[in-house]
Amino acid sequence: MPIFYARVTPSVVHNGDQMTVSAITSTNVAKLSFGPNAIVPMANLQSVGLGQWQATFNFSSAALPIGQTSVSLTLTATTSLGSTVSLPIPMSVLGP
């Protein structure tokens, strides 16, 4: 159940900036989430085609350590059977 491709734009953000996450996965992925962890994601991506996913949302630094400018967010793919695979995505967070 690999994640073949992921694109996060922009990769340098301020709190409240609009972001887009796009991904291509194997076809057995049932859910794809993005954020500091899979339990409380910033966004759940929507399927836009077979193995193709996308979400556009406003970035929130609320779940991130205060003052940290370099963070690694996670793209987590889950199958209908509950298997998961995660891909770290490095980001830079700028002040307000």
The first five atom37 places (N, CA, C, CB, O) and aatype in JSON, in Angstrom:
{
  "aatype": [12, 14, 9, 13, 18, 0, 1, 19, 16, 14, 15, 19, 19, 8, 2, 7, 3, 5, 12, 16, 19, 15, 0, 9, 16, 15, 16, 2, 19, 0, 11, 10, 15, 13, 7, 14, 2, 0, 9, 19, 14, 12, 0, 2, 10, 5, 15, 19, 7, 10, 7, 5, 17, 5, 0, 16, 13, 2, 13, 15, 15, 0, 0, 10, 14, 9, 7, 5, 16, 15, 19, 15, 10, 16, 10, 16, 0, 16, 16, 15, 10, 7, 15, 16, 19, 15, 10, 14, 9, 14, 12, 15, 19, 10, 7, 14],
  "atom_mask": [
    [1, 1, 1, 1, 1],
    [1, 1, 1, 1, 1],
    [1, 1, 1, 1, 1],
    [1, 1, 1, 1, 1],
    [1, 1, 1, 1, 1],
    [1, 1, 1, 1, 1],
    [1, 1, 1, 1, 1],
    [1, 1, 1, 1, 1],
    [1, 1, 1, 1, 1],
    [1, 1, 1, 1, 1],
    [1, 1, 1, 1, 1],
    [1, 1, 1, 1, 1],
    [1, 1, 1, 1, 1],
    [1, 1, 1, 1, 1],
    [1, 1, 1, 1, 1],
    [1, 1, 1, 0, 1],
    [1, 1, 1, 1, 1],
    [1, 1, 1, 1, 1],
    [1, 1, 1, 1, 1],
    [1, 1, 1, 1, 1],
    [1, 1, 1, 1, 1],
    [1, 1, 1, 1, 1],
    [1, 1, 1, 1, 1],
    [1, 1, 1, 1, 1],
    [1, 1, 1, 1, 1],
    [1, 1, 1, 1, 1],
    [1, 1, 1, 1, 1],
    [1, 1, 1, 1, 1],
    [1, 1, 1, 1, 1],
    [1, 1, 1, 1, 1],
    [1, 1, 1, 1, 1],
    [1, 1, 1, 1, 1],
    [1, 1, 1, 1, 1],
    [1, 1, 1, 1, 1],
    [1, 1, 1, 0, 1],
    [1, 1, 1, 1, 1],
    [1, 1, 1, 1, 1],
    [1, 1, 1, 1, 1],
    [1, 1, 1, 1, 1],
    [1, 1, 1, 1, 1],
    [1, 1, 1, 1, 1],
    [1, 1, 1, 1, 1],
    [1, 1, 1, 1, 1],
    [1, 1, 1, 1, 1],
    [1, 1, 1, 1, 1],
    [1, 1, 1, 1, 1],
    [1, 1, 1, 1, 1],
    [1, 1, 1, 1, 1],
    [1, 1, 1, 0, 1],
    [1, 1, 1, 1, 1],
    [1, 1, 1, 0, 1],
    [1, 1, 1, 1, 1],
    [1, 1, 1, 1, 1],
    [1, 1, 1, 1, 1],
    [1, 1, 1, 1, 1],
    [1, 1, 1, 1, 1],
    [1, 1, 1, 1, 1],
    [1, 1, 1, 1, 1],
    [1, 1, 1, 1, 1],
    [1, 1, 1, 1, 1],
    [1, 1, 1, 1, 1],
    [1, 1, 1, 1, 1],
    [1, 1, 1, 1, 1],
    [1, 1, 1, 1, 1],
    [1, 1, 1, 1, 1],
    [1, 1, 1, 1, 1],
    [1, 1, 1, 0, 1],
    [1, 1, 1, 1, 1],
    [1, 1, 1, 1, 1],
    [1, 1, 1, 1, 1],
    [1, 1, 1, 1, 1],
    [1, 1, 1, 1, 1],
    [1, 1, 1, 1, 1],
    [1, 1, 1, 1, 1],
    [1, 1, 1, 1, 1],
    [1, 1, 1, 1, 1],
    [1, 1, 1, 1, 1],
    [1, 1, 1, 1, 1],
    [1, 1, 1, 1, 1],
    [1, 1, 1, 1, 1],
    [1, 1, 1, 1, 1],
    [1, 1, 1, 0, 1],
    [1, 1, 1, 1, 1],
    [1, 1, 1, 1, 1],
    [1, 1, 1, 1, 1],
    [1, 1, 1, 1, 1],
    [1, 1, 1, 1, 1],
    [1, 1, 1, 1, 1],
    [1, 1, 1, 1, 1],
    [1, 1, 1, 1, 1],
    [1, 1, 1, 1, 1],
    [1, 1, 1, 1, 1],
    [1, 1, 1, 1, 1],
    [1, 1, 1, 1, 1],
    [1, 1, 1, 0, 1],
    [1, 1, 1, 1, 1]
  ],
  "atom_positions": [
    [[0.83, -1.17, 0.0], [0.0, 0.0, 0.0], [0.88, 1.24, 0.0], [-0.95, -0.01, 1.2], [0.85, 2.01, 0.96]],
    [[1.63, 1.45, -1.02], [2.53, 2.6, -1.0], [1.87, 3.92, -1.38], [3.67, 2.34, -1.93], [0.83, 3.97, -2.04]],
    [[2.52, 4.97, -0.92], [2.22, 6.31, -1.38], [3.28, 6.58, -2.45], [2.24, 7.4, -0.2], [4.46, 6.68, -2.13]],
    [[2.87, 6.7, -3.7], [3.81, 6.86, -4.8], [4.29, 8.3, -4.97], [3.18, 6.4, -6.07], [5.44, 8.54, -5.35]],
    [[3.41, 9.25, -4.67], [3.71, 10.66, -4.95], [2.93, 11.52, -3.98], [3.38, 11.03, -6.43], [1.77, 11.25, -3.68]],
    [[3.56, 12.57, -3.48], [2.88, 13.54, -2.63], [3.4, 14.94, -2.93], [3.07, 13.2, -1.12], [4.6, 15.14, -3.13]],
    [[2.49, 15.88, -2.98], [2.86, 17.28, -3.22], [2.09, 18.15, -2.24], [2.57, 17.71, -4.71], [0.86, 18.05, -2.14]],
    [[2.82, 19.0, -1.52], [2.23, 19.93, -0.58], [2.64, 21.33, -1.01], [2.67, 19.63, 0.9], [3.83, 21.64, -1.12]],
    [[1.65, 22.18, -1.26], [1.95, 23.56, -1.65], [1.13, 24.53, -0.82], [1.69, 23.78, -3.15], [-0.07, 24.3, -0.62]],
    [[1.74, 25.59, -0.32], [3.18, 25.82, -0.29], [3.82, 25.01, 0.83], [3.48, 27.32, -0.12], [3.13, 24.5, 1.71]],
    [[5.13, 24.9, 0.81], [5.83, 24.16, 1.87], [6.39, 25.1, 2.93], [6.97, 23.33, 1.27], [6.91, 24.65, 3.95]],
    [[6.27, 26.41, 2.69], [6.59, 27.43, 3.69], [5.3, 28.19, 3.94], [7.77, 28.4, 3.2], [4.77, 28.84, 3.03]],
    [[4.78, 28.12, 5.18], [3.45, 28.66, 5.47], [3.42, 29.54, 6.7], [2.47, 27.55, 5.63], [4.28, 29.46, 7.58]],
    [[2.41, 30.39, 6.74], [2.01, 31.13, 7.93], [0.71, 30.5, 8.43], [1.83, 32.68, 7.62], [0.01, 29.84, 7.66]],
    [[0.4, 30.7, 9.7], [-0.86, 30.22, 10.23], [-2.01, 30.84, 9.43], [-1.0, 30.56, 11.75], [-2.03, 32.06, 9.23]],
    [[-2.94, 30.04, 8.97], [-4.09, 30.52, 8.21], [-3.92, 30.48, 6.7], [0.0, 0.0, 0.0], [-4.89, 30.67, 5.98]],
    [[-2.69, 30.24, 6.21], [-2.47, 30.16, 4.75], [-3.24, 28.97, 4.17], [-0.96, 30.03, 4.43], [-3.38, 27.93, 4.81]],
    [[-3.72, 29.16, 2.95], [-4.37, 28.05, 2.26], [-3.32, 27.1, 1.71], [-5.29, 28.57, 1.13], [-2.34, 27.53, 1.1]],
    [[-3.53, 25.81, 1.93], [-2.62, 24.77, 1.47], [-3.38, 23.77, 0.61], [-1.94, 24.05, 2.65], [-4.59, 23.6, 0.75]],
    [[-2.64, 23.12, -0.3], [-3.19, 22.03, -1.08], [-2.26, 20.83, -0.95], [-3.38, 22.44, -2.58], [-1.05, 20.96, -1.11]],
    [[-2.84, 19.68, -0.66], [-2.09, 18.43, -0.59], [-2.67, 17.51, -1.67], [-2.18, 17.77, 0.85], [-3.88, 17.29, -1.73]],
    [[-1.78, 16.99, -2.52], [-2.17, 16.04, -3.56], [-1.32, 14.8, -3.41], [-2.01, 16.67, -4.99], [-0.16, 14.87, -3.01]],
    [[-1.91, 13.65, -3.73], [-1.16, 12.39, -3.6], [-1.66, 11.36, -4.59], [-1.27, 11.84, -2.17], [-2.8, 11.39, -5.05]],
    [[-0.76, 10.44, -4.92], [-1.09, 9.27, -5.71], [-0.68, 8.06, -4.88], [-0.38, 9.28, -7.13], [0.45, 7.96, -4.42]],
    [[-1.62, 7.15, -4.71], [-1.39, 5.97, -3.87], [-1.79, 4.71, -4.64], [-2.17, 6.07, -2.54], [-2.32, 4.77, -5.75]],
    [[-1.53, 3.58, -4.02], [-2.06, 2.33, -4.57], [-3.59, 2.37, -4.42], [-1.44, 1.08, -3.85], [-4.12, 3.13, -3.61]],
    [[-4.27, 1.56, -5.19], [-5.73, 1.61, -5.23], [-6.42, 1.01, -4.01], [-6.21, 0.92, -6.45], [-7.63, 1.13, -3.87]],
    [[-5.68, 0.35, -3.13], [-6.31, -0.23, -1.94], [-6.35, 0.73, -0.75], [-5.58, -1.49, -1.55], [-6.76, 0.34, 0.34]],
    [[-5.94, 1.99, -0.95], [-6.01, 2.98, 0.12], [-7.47, 3.45, 0.24], [-5.05, 4.2, -0.16], [-8.09, 3.82, -0.75]],
    [[-8.0, 3.42, 1.48], [-9.38, 3.82, 1.74], [-9.47, 5.2, 2.37], [-10.06, 2.8, 2.64], [-10.51, 5.87, 2.28]],
    [[-8.39, 5.65, 3.02], [-8.39, 6.94, 3.71], [-6.98, 7.5, 3.66], [-8.88, 6.8, 5.18], [-6.0, 6.76, 3.8]],
    [[-6.88, 8.81, 3.46], [-5.58, 9.48, 3.44], [-5.71, 10.75, 4.26], [-5.11, 9.8, 1.97], [-6.57, 11.59, 4.0]],
    [[-4.84, 10.91, 5.26], [-4.9, 12.08, 6.14], [-3.54, 12.76, 6.2], [-5.37, 11.68, 7.56], [-2.51, 12.15, 5.93]],
    [[-3.56, 14.06, 6.56], [-2.35, 14.87, 6.6], [-2.37, 15.72, 7.86], [-2.22, 15.76, 5.34], [-3.37, 16.36, 8.17]],
    [[-1.26, 15.73, 8.59], [-1.16, 16.56, 9.78], [-0.03, 16.11, 10.67], [0.0, 0.0, 0.0], [0.82, 15.32, 10.27]],
    [[-0.01, 16.62, 11.91], [1.06, 16.25, 12.83], [1.0, 14.79, 13.24], [1.02, 17.13, 14.05], [2.02, 14.21, 13.62]],
    [[-0.2, 14.2, 13.18], [-0.35, 12.76, 13.44], [-1.66, 12.28, 12.81], [-0.32, 12.45, 14.98], [-2.49, 13.1, 12.43]],
    [[-1.83, 10.98, 12.71], [-3.01, 10.42, 12.06], [-4.26, 10.51, 12.93], [-2.76, 8.97, 11.69], [-5.38, 10.43, 12.43]],
    [[-4.08, 10.69, 14.23], [-5.22, 10.73, 15.15], [-5.98, 12.06, 15.03], [-4.75, 10.52, 16.59], [-7.21, 12.07, 15.03]],
    [[-5.24, 13.16, 14.93], [-5.85, 14.48, 14.79], [-5.26, 15.16, 13.55], [-5.61, 15.36, 16.08], [-4.36, 16.0, 13.66]],
    [[-5.76, 14.8, 12.36], [-5.19, 15.37, 11.14], [-5.64, 16.81, 10.9], [-5.57, 14.51, 9.95], [-6.69, 17.23, 11.39]],
    [[-4.84, 17.55, 10.14], [-5.24, 18.89, 9.67], [-6.25, 18.75, 8.55], [-4.02, 19.7, 9.19], [-7.14, 19.59, 8.4]],
    [[-6.11, 17.68, 7.77], [-7.01, 17.47, 6.63], [-7.12, 15.99, 6.31], [-6.51, 18.23, 5.4], [-6.17, 15.23, 6.44]],
    [[-8.32, 15.61, 5.89], [-8.55, 14.3, 5.3], [-8.7, 14.52, 3.81], [-9.82, 13.58, 5.92], [-9.57, 15.27, 3.38]],
    [[-7.86, 13.86, 3.04], [-7.9, 14.05, 1.59], [-9.09, 13.3, 1.01], [-6.6, 13.56, 0.95], [-9.52, 12.28, 1.53]],
    [[-9.62, 13.83, -0.09], [-10.75, 13.23, -0.79], [-10.24, 12.53, -2.04], [-11.81, 14.3, -1.15], [-9.31, 13.0, -2.69]],
    [[-10.85, 11.41, -2.36], [-10.49, 10.69, -3.59], [-11.02, 11.48, -4.78], [-11.07, 9.24, -3.58], [-12.2, 11.84, -4.82]],
    [[-10.13, 11.76, -5.75], [-10.52, 12.5, -6.96], [-10.35, 11.62, -8.2], [-9.69, 13.79, -7.1], [-10.46, 12.1, -9.32]],
    [[-10.07, 10.36, -7.98], [-9.86, 9.4, -9.06], [-9.24, 8.15, -8.46], [0.0, 0.0, 0.0], [-8.88, 8.15, -7.29]],
    [[-9.12, 7.11, -9.23], [-8.56, 5.86, -8.75], [-7.12, 6.07, -8.27], [-8.61, 4.79, -9.85], [-6.23, 6.31, -9.08]],
    [[-6.89, 5.99, -6.96], [-5.56, 6.19, -6.39], [-5.09, 7.63, -6.37], [0.0, 0.0, 0.0], [-3.91, 7.89, -6.11]],
    [[-5.98, 8.58, -6.64], [-5.63, 10.0, -6.66], [-6.41, 10.72, -5.56], [-5.93, 10.65, -8.06], [-7.61, 10.5, -5.39]],
    [[-5.71, 11.57, -4.82], [-6.28, 12.22, -3.64], [-5.92, 13.7, -3.63], [-5.79, 11.54, -2.36], [-4.89, 14.1, -4.18]],
    [[-6.79, 14.51, -3.0], [-6.49, 15.94, -2.9], [-7.31, 16.57, -1.76], [-6.79, 16.66, -4.24], [-8.42, 16.14, -1.46]],
    [[-6.72, 17.61, -1.15], [-7.42, 18.42, -0.15], [-6.86, 19.83, -0.2], [-7.28, 17.82, 1.28], [-5.66, 20.02, -0.38]],
    [[-7.73, 20.81, -0.03], [-7.33, 22.21, 0.11], [-7.93, 22.68, 1.43], [-7.81, 23.1, -1.12], [-9.12, 22.48, 1.69]],
    [[-7.11, 23.32, 2.27], [-7.54, 23.72, 3.61], [-6.67, 24.86, 4.1], [-7.48, 22.53, 4.59], [-5.63, 25.16, 3.51]],
    [[-7.1, 25.5, 5.18], [-6.3, 26.55, 5.81], [-5.38, 25.93, 6.85], [-7.21, 27.62, 6.45], [-5.84, 25.21, 7.74]],
    [[-4.08, 26.21, 6.73], [-3.08, 25.66, 7.64], [-3.3, 26.21, 9.04], [-1.65, 26.0, 7.15], [-3.57, 27.4, 9.22]],
    [[-3.19, 25.34, 10.04], [-3.29, 25.75, 11.43], [-2.09, 25.22, 12.2], [-4.62, 25.24, 12.07], [-1.77, 24.03, 12.13]],
    [[-1.42, 26.1, 12.91], [-0.26, 25.7, 13.7], [-0.65, 25.31, 15.13], [0.77, 26.82, 13.74], [0.22, 25.09, 15.97]],
    [[-1.95, 25.23, 15.41], [-2.43, 24.97, 16.77], [-1.88, 23.66, 17.37], [-3.94, 24.92, 16.77], [-1.62, 23.62, 18.57]],
    [[-1.71, 22.62, 16.58], [-1.25, 21.33, 17.11], [0.26, 21.17, 17.06], [-1.9, 20.2, 16.35], [0.79, 20.09, 17.36]],
    [[0.97, 22.23, 16.69], [2.42, 22.16, 16.55], [3.1, 22.8, 17.76], [2.88, 22.86, 15.26], [2.51, 23.64, 18.43]],
    [[4.34, 22.4, 18.05], [5.08, 23.03, 19.15], [5.24, 24.53, 18.92], [6.46, 22.37, 19.32], [5.57, 24.95, 17.81]],
    [[5.01, 25.32, 19.94], [5.09, 26.78, 19.84], [6.51, 27.21, 19.49], [4.63, 27.45, 21.16], [7.47, 26.77, 20.11]],
    [[6.61, 28.08, 18.5], [7.89, 28.66, 18.12], [8.75, 27.79, 17.21], [0.0, 0.0, 0.0], [9.8, 28.25, 16.76]],
    [[8.36, 26.58, 16.93], [9.15, 25.7, 16.07], [8.89, 26.06, 14.62], [8.82, 24.2, 16.34], [7.74, 26.08, 14.18]],
    [[9.96, 26.35, 13.88], [9.79, 26.78, 12.48], [9.98, 25.64, 11.48], [10.76, 27.89, 12.17], [9.48, 25.73, 10.36]],
    [[10.68, 24.6, 11.86], [10.84, 23.43, 10.98], [10.08, 22.27, 11.59], [12.36, 23.06, 10.79], [10.39, 21.82, 12.7]],
    [[9.09, 21.77, 10.87], [8.28, 20.67, 11.38], [8.18, 19.58, 10.32], [6.88, 21.16, 11.8], [8.41, 19.82, 9.14]],
    [[7.84, 18.4, 10.76], [7.59, 17.29, 9.85], [6.16, 16.85, 10.06], [8.6, 16.11, 10.07], [5.82, 16.31, 11.11]],
    [[5.32, 17.08, 9.06], [3.93, 16.62, 9.12], [3.87, 15.26, 8.44], [2.95, 17.65, 8.45], [4.8, 14.86, 7.75]],
    [[2.78, 14.56, 8.62], [2.69, 13.18, 8.15], [1.5, 12.97, 7.24], [2.61, 12.23, 9.33], [0.38, 13.38, 7.54]],
    [[1.76, 12.33, 6.11], [0.71, 11.87, 5.21], [0.51, 10.38, 5.54], [1.08, 12.1, 3.67], [1.43, 9.58, 5.37]],
    [[-0.69, 10.02, 6.01], [-0.95, 8.66, 6.46], [-2.03, 8.01, 5.6], [-1.36, 8.64, 7.94], [-3.15, 8.52, 5.52]],
    [[-1.69, 6.9, 4.97], [-2.62, 6.13, 4.15], [-3.11, 4.94, 4.97], [-1.96, 5.66, 2.82], [-2.33, 4.27, 5.66]],
    [[-4.43, 4.68, 4.89], [-5.04, 3.57, 5.63], [-5.9, 2.75, 4.69], [-5.89, 4.09, 6.82], [-6.66, 3.3, 3.89]],
    [[-5.78, 1.43, 4.78], [-6.64, 0.54, 3.98], [-7.94, 0.27, 4.74], [-5.92, -0.79, 3.64], [-8.05, 0.62, 5.91]],
    [[-8.9, -0.35, 4.08], [-10.17, -0.69, 4.73], [-9.97, -1.73, 5.83], [-11.17, -1.21, 3.7], [-10.82, -1.87, 6.71]],
    [[-8.84, -2.47, 5.8], [-8.53, -3.45, 6.84], [-7.77, -2.85, 8.01], [-7.73, -4.59, 6.24], [-7.49, -3.54, 8.99]],
    [[-7.43, -1.55, 7.93], [-6.75, -0.87, 9.04], [-5.25, -0.8, 8.94], [0.0, 0.0, 0.0], [-4.62, -0.25, 9.84]],
    [[-4.63, -1.34, 7.89], [-3.18, -1.23, 7.72], [-2.84, 0.22, 7.37], [-2.66, -2.21, 6.61], [-3.59, 0.88, 6.65]],
    [[-1.71, 0.7, 7.88], [-1.32, 2.08, 7.59], [0.13, 2.16, 7.13], [-1.51, 2.96, 8.83], [0.95, 1.29, 7.43]],
    [[0.4, 3.21, 6.39], [1.76, 3.58, 6.02], [1.82, 5.1, 6.07], [2.15, 3.02, 4.59], [0.86, 5.78, 5.68]],
    [[2.94, 5.64, 6.55], [3.07, 7.09, 6.71], [4.3, 7.61, 5.98], [3.14, 7.46, 8.18], [5.32, 6.93, 5.88]],
    [[4.17, 8.82, 5.49], [5.25, 9.5, 4.78], [5.47, 10.86, 5.44], [4.93, 9.66, 3.25], [4.55, 11.68, 5.46]],
    [[6.67, 11.12, 6.0], [6.92, 12.43, 6.6], [7.09, 13.5, 5.51], [8.18, 12.38, 7.5], [7.71, 13.26, 4.48]],
    [[6.51, 14.68, 5.76], [6.59, 15.81, 4.84], [7.2, 16.99, 5.6], [5.17, 16.17, 4.25], [6.55, 17.52, 6.5]],
    [[8.43, 17.41, 5.26], [9.04, 18.55, 5.96], [8.37, 19.86, 5.54], [10.55, 18.61, 5.68], [8.06, 20.06, 4.37]],
    [[8.16, 20.74, 6.52], [7.52, 22.03, 6.3], [8.28, 23.1, 7.08], [6.02, 22.0, 6.72], [8.96, 22.81, 8.06]],
    [[8.13, 24.34, 6.63], [8.63, 25.48, 7.39], [7.44, 26.36, 7.76], [9.7, 26.29, 6.58], [6.62, 26.71, 6.91]],
    [[7.36, 26.71, 9.03], [6.26, 27.54, 9.55], [6.84, 28.87, 9.96], [5.52, 26.84, 10.75], [7.75, 28.94, 10.8]],
    [[6.32, 29.94, 9.38], [6.77, 31.29, 9.69], [5.83, 31.93, 10.68], [6.87, 32.14, 8.41], [4.68, 31.5, 10.83]],
    [[6.31, 32.96, 11.37], [5.49, 33.67, 12.34], [4.26, 34.29, 11.71], [0.0, 0.0, 0.0], [4.08, 34.2, 10.5]],
    [[3.41, 34.91, 12.52], [2.14, 35.46, 12.02], [2.27, 36.47, 10.96], [1.39, 36.04, 13.1], [1.26, 36.99, 10.48]]
  ]
}
